Amino acid sequence: MEKAEKSAMDTLGGIPFGRPAWPHEVAELVGFLVSTRATYLTGTEYVIDGGTIPTL
């Protein structure tokens, strides 16, 4: 598994956080989005990539 993960990270050019996201980190966002705390969010895209894609 380590070799496959390193290969994927190298293909992406590395991940600034140094590792892929853990499933529970993605689940935290999903939990927030389905909660009443996110009722005013519309048409938003969330990228969970550890900073791989530069954004402004």
QUIMO-V160775 format. One record per residue. N is the residue number from 1. PSI is psi in radians with two decimals (999 if undefined). Layout:
BEGIN
N/PSI ; N/PSI
END
This chain:
BEGIN
1/-0.70 ; 2/-0.72 ; 3/-0.74 ; 4/-0.72 ; 5/-0.77 ; 6/-0.72 ; 7/-0.77 ; 8/-0.75 ; 9/-0.71 ; 10/-0.69 ; 11/-0.67 ; 12/-0.16 ; 13/0.28 ; 14/2.84 ; 15/2.07 ; 16/-0.59 ; 17/-0.16 ; 18/0.01 ; 19/2.74 ; 20/2.86 ; 21/2.55 ; 22/2.56 ; 23/-0.64 ; 24/-0.44 ; 25/-0.70 ; 26/-0.71 ; 27/-0.61 ; 28/-0.75 ; 29/-0.79 ; 30/-0.78 ; 31/-0.73 ; 32/-0.79 ; 33/-0.50 ; 34/0.02 ; 35/2.95 ; 36/-0.25 ; 37/-0.29 ; 38/0.35 ; 39/-0.35 ; 40/0.04 ; 41/2.26 ; 42/2.54 ; 43/0.61 ; 44/2.46 ; 45/2.26 ; 46/2.28 ; 47/2.10 ; 48/1.54 ; 49/0.19 ; 50/0.35 ; 51/0.23 ; 52/-0.73 ; 53/2.04 ; 54/2.35 ; 55/2.78 ; 56/999
END
